Amino acid sequence: MVENPTASEGTPAPVGGSKAAKNEEGKFPKGIWIRLFAYLVAGHVFAGFLYLLFEVGAK
């Protein structure tokens, strides 16, 4: 039987090979900040649209 060398060391192997959200310096990548900004803007535009619908509907 062939043993897995990473399993015998007691440290789990990374799942899926995905990277963490932060890089080595502890900073988030630029793409995450752009996406966060876009989601915040889109969320506020959507909330403003709903507010407008309720205001127009109340009259």
Secondary structure by P-SEA (a helix, b strand, c coil): cccccccccccccccccccccccccccccaaaaaaaaaaaaaaaaaaaaaaaaaaaaac
